[in-house]
Amino acid sequence: MSRYLRLMLAALLVAGGAAIVDGPARAAAPASVVGERWLDSRTVDLTVRSPANGRDLPVRVLMPAGWSRTATRTWPVVYLLHGGNDDYTSWTRETDIEQLSATTAALIVMPEAGRDANYTDWYRPDGGPNAGLWETFHLTELWNLLRSEYRAGAARAVAGISSGGTGAVMYAGRHPGTFRYVAAYSAPLNLFDPLLRAVLYKTASDNGDDPTAMWGSPILQAGNWRRHNPLDLAPNLRGAGVYLSSGSTGLPGDLDPNGFWSPVQFGEIPVGVNTRAMARRLLLARIPATVNVYGNGTHSWPYWQRELHATWPGLVASLG
């Protein structure tokens, strides 16, 4: 089938209201660990050679108590996804995930996703220094490596902050049944929202990337955008535990340091609109979800740590 016909078919399916989901992330040659640095008894930084991306990428992992490379048992996996203009170290740097997960029998996996943190196989992978096949790296290459070398089991959960939350819902929606639990904190959940798209484009441009290289043109490649749009993927979250949270005013809340605020925090307003829109979409699809739109509160880590703690019991329970 020609590329033109595929795009026309995608457009017709979107017009008809059908849920469009790609198959599994494209197959790639096996990834390999080329570096393993233990920071303490639980924390290890892996350097993973990604054939799909033609480069080495870092991943931080917190091992569960009693973990052994030669164990006969396996452990479930929790992916924690970072936001834009940050990296794979953010969760251990900004939260108490090490303490929170100390008694959790799971591998806590925090992969690199580039400065744009858009969690996708780019439409044009040559679109800039942060472009790449991130979905393939996370869900195929890294996953196979965790299972073959680090005793990862079949059960998975995923959570993310900001654009990492977008990625969490995107991954769960694009691969139904893969994740037992998905959580998104202050996440843009509608790629077609004009304000949030402007932020997405500015972030990519500031990082030296071509914004249209992510999913193509939102007009000419609208079908590809919808195949990655969390709001369109909402029906595919059926069967997973879902937790969504955000502020809604952009104003300082009870966890903000004295004097910390800038007008950029008004970006939490459209994020709150997105969170409510996703909640309505899930309700219409009769998919249970826990939603916490807490009003005042900035787009910042103190709130995301609080939401992580609120999420953790349900997330862990989902892994069995």
C-alpha positions in Angstrom: 0.0 0.0 0.0 1.4 3.4 -0.9 2.2 6.0 1.8 -0.6 8.2 0.3 -3.2 5.5 0.6 -2.1 4.7 4.2 -2.6 8.3 5.1 -6.0 8.4 3.4 -7.1 5.3 5.3 -5.9 6.8 8.6 -7.9 9.9 7.9 -11.0 7.9 7.1 -10.7 5.9 10.3 -10.3 9.1 12.4 -13.3 10.6 10.7 -15.3 7.5 11.6 -14.3 7.7 15.2 -12.3 4.5 15.3 -9.5 4.1 17.8 -6.3 4.0 15.9 -3.4 2.2 17.5 -0.1 1.1 16.0 1.2 -2.4 16.6 4.1 -3.0 19.0 7.1 -0.7 18.8 9.1 -1.6 15.7 11.5 -4.5 16.1 15.1 -3.7 16.5 18.3 -5.6 16.9 19.0 -6.5 20.6 20.3 -3.8 22.8 23.3 -4.4 25.0 24.7 -3.0 28.3 28.0 -1.4 27.7 28.3 0.2 31.1 27.0 -0.7 34.6 27.9 1.7 37.5 26.5 0.9 40.9 25.9 4.1 43.0 24.9 2.2 46.1 23.5 -1.2 47.0 20.3 -0.6 45.1 21.0 2.1 42.5 22.6 1.2 39.2 23.2 3.4 36.2 23.2 1.5 33.0 24.6 2.6 29.7 22.6 0.9 27.0 23.7 0.6 23.4 20.6 1.2 21.3 20.8 -0.2 17.8 17.6 1.5 16.8 19.1 4.9 17.7 22.7 4.2 16.8 24.0 5.5 20.2 24.4 4.7 23.9 21.7 5.9 26.2 21.6 6.0 30.1 19.0 4.3 32.3 18.8 4.5 36.1 17.4 1.4 37.9 16.5 0.9 41.6 16.8 -2.8 42.4 14.4 -4.4 44.9 15.6 -5.9 48.2 16.9 -9.4 47.6 17.4 -8.9 43.9 20.0 -11.1 42.3 21.1 -11.5 38.7 21.0 -15.3 39.2 17.7 -15.5 41.0 15.2 -18.0 39.8 12.3 -15.6 40.4 11.5 -12.4 38.5 10.3 -9.0 39.6 7.7 -6.6 38.0 8.8 -3.3 36.6 7.7 0.3 37.3 8.7 2.8 34.6 9.1 6.4 35.9 9.3 8.9 33.0 11.0 12.3 33.3 9.7 15.6 31.9 11.1 18.1 29.4 14.4 19.8 29.9 15.4 17.1 32.4 16.9 13.6 32.3 16.9 10.1 33.8 18.3 11.3 37.1 15.3 13.5 38.0 13.2 11.1 40.0 16.0 10.2 42.4 17.2 13.8 42.5 13.8 15.4 43.2 11.8 12.8 45.1 12.1 10.2 47.8 11.5 7.3 45.4 14.4 5.4 46.9 12.8 5.4 50.4 9.3 5.0 49.1 10.2 1.9 47.1 12.5 0.4 49.7 10.0 -2.5 50.5 8.5 -2.7 47.0 9.3 -5.9 45.2 9.8 -4.3 41.8 12.5 -2.9 39.5 12.1 0.9 39.4 13.3 1.9 35.9 14.0 5.5 34.9 15.1 5.8 31.3 16.5 8.7 29.4 14.1 10.3 26.8 16.0 13.3 25.5 15.5 17.0 26.5 12.2 17.2 24.6 10.9 14.1 26.5 8.2 13.3 23.9 8.2 9.5 24.2 7.7 8.7 20.5 9.4 7.2 17.5 10.0 10.4 15.6 8.3 10.8 12.2 11.7 12.0 11.1 14.4 10.6 13.4 17.0 13.0 11.9 15.0 16.0 13.3 17.6 17.2 15.8 19.9 16.2 18.6 17.0 14.9 20.8 15.1 13.1 18.0 15.1 9.3 18.0 13.1 6.1 18.2 12.3 6.6 21.9 9.3 4.3 22.0 11.3 1.5 20.4 14.1 2.1 22.9 11.9 2.0 25.9 9.3 -0.6 25.0 11.3 -3.0 22.9 15.1 -2.7 23.3 15.2 -1.8 27.0 12.3 -4.1 27.9 14.0 -7.1 26.3 17.2 -6.3 28.0 15.6 -6.0 31.5 14.0 -9.4 31.0 17.1 -11.1 29.7 19.7 -9.7 32.1 18.0 -8.1 35.1 15.2 -10.6 36.0 12.3 -8.4 35.0 8.9 -10.2 35.0 5.9 -9.6 32.8 4.0 -7.1 35.0 4.5 -3.5 34.3 3.3 -0.1 35.5 4.2 3.4 34.3 4.0 6.9 35.7 5.4 10.3 34.6 5.4 14.0 35.3 4.6 16.7 32.8 5.5 15.4 29.3 6.6 12.2 31.0 3.0 11.9 32.1 2.0 12.4 28.4 4.4 9.6 27.6 2.9 7.3 30.3 -0.6 7.6 29.0 0.6 7.4 25.4 2.5 4.2 26.0 -0.3 2.6 27.8 -2.9 3.7 25.2 -0.8 2.7 22.2 -0.1 -0.7 23.7 -3.3 -1.9 25.4 -2.8 -4.5 28.1 1.0 -3.8 28.4 0.7 -1.8 31.6 -1.4 -2.7 34.6 -1.3 0.8 36.0 -0.7 4.3 34.5 -0.3 7.6 36.3 0.2 11.1 34.9 1.0 14.1 37.0 0.4 17.6 35.4 0.6 16.1 32.0 -0.5 17.7 28.7 -3.0 15.1 27.5 -4.3 16.7 24.3 -1.6 17.3 21.6 -4.2 19.4 19.7 -4.5 21.9 22.5 -3.1 25.1 20.9 -1.5 26.5 24.0 0.2 23.2 25.0 1.3 22.6 21.4 2.9 26.0 21.4 4.9 24.9 24.6 5.8 21.6 22.9 7.1 23.4 19.8 9.0 26.0 21.8 10.7 23.3 24.0 11.8 21.4 20.9 13.0 24.5 19.1 14.9 25.8 22.1 16.6 22.4 22.2 17.7 22.6 18.6 15.0 20.2 17.3 12.5 20.5 14.5 9.1 20.3 16.2 7.4 19.0 13.1 9.8 16.0 13.0 8.0 14.5 16.0 4.7 13.4 14.4 4.9 15.4 11.1 2.5 18.2 10.3 -0.6 18.3 12.6 -2.6 18.9 9.4 -1.0 16.8 6.8 -0.2 14.0 9.3 -3.2 14.5 11.5 -3.7 10.7 11.7 -0.3 10.2 13.1 -0.9 12.9 15.7 -4.1 11.2 16.7 -2.4 7.8 17.0 -0.2 9.4 19.6 -2.7 11.7 21.3 -3.6 10.6 24.9 -7.1 12.0 24.6 -7.8 9.9 21.5 -6.2 6.8 23.1 -8.3 7.0 26.3 -10.6 4.0 25.4 -7.5 1.8 25.2 -6.7 2.3 28.9 -9.5 -0.2 29.8 -8.3 -2.8 32.2 -5.5 -0.7 33.7 -5.6 1.3 36.9 -5.5 5.0 36.0 -4.5 8.0 38.1 -4.5 11.6 36.8 -3.7 14.7 38.7 -2.8 18.4 38.2 -3.4 21.9 39.4 -5.9 24.1 37.6 -5.1 27.8 38.4 -1.3 28.1 38.0 -1.3 30.0 41.3 1.0 29.0 44.3 -0.4 26.4 46.6 0.4 24.9 50.0 3.6 23.2 48.8 5.3 26.1 47.1 8.3 27.8 48.6 7.8 31.3 49.7 8.2 33.7 46.8 8.4 31.0 44.2 6.2 31.9 41.3 6.4 33.3 37.7 3.8 33.8 35.0 5.0 30.6 33.2 3.1 28.7 35.9 -0.2 29.7 34.3 0.7 26.8 32.0 -0.9 24.6 34.6 -4.3 26.1 33.6 -4.5 24.3 30.2 -3.0 21.2 31.8 -5.9 21.2 34.3 -8.3 21.6 31.4 -6.6 18.6 29.7 -6.9 16.5 32.9 -10.6 17.2 33.2 -11.1 16.4 29.5 -9.4 13.1 29.9 -11.4 12.3 33.0 -14.6 13.0 31.0 -13.4 10.8 28.2 -12.7 7.9 30.6 -16.1 8.4 32.3 -17.9 8.2 28.9 -16.0 5.0 28.1 -16.9 3.6 31.6 -13.2 3.2 32.5 -12.6 3.7 36.2 -10.0 6.4 37.1 -8.8 8.3 40.1 -8.6 12.0 39.3 -7.3 14.8 41.6 -7.5 18.3 40.2 -6.3 20.2 43.2 -6.7 23.8 42.2 -3.8 26.0 43.4 -0.3 24.5 42.9 2.5 25.1 40.5 4.0 22.8 37.9 6.7 21.5 40.2 8.2 18.5 42.0 6.7 19.0 45.5 3.2 18.4 44.1 4.4 15.5 41.9 6.0 13.8 44.9 2.8 14.2 46.9 0.9 12.6 44.0 3.4 9.8 43.7 2.8 8.9 47.3 -1.0 9.0 46.7 -0.5 6.7 43.7 2.0 4.3 45.1 -0.4 1.9 47.0 -2.6 1.3 44.0 0.3 1.1 41.6 2.0 -1.6 43.7 -1.2 -3.5 44.3 -1.8 -3.7 40.5 1.5 -5.5 40.1 0.4 -8.4 42.4 
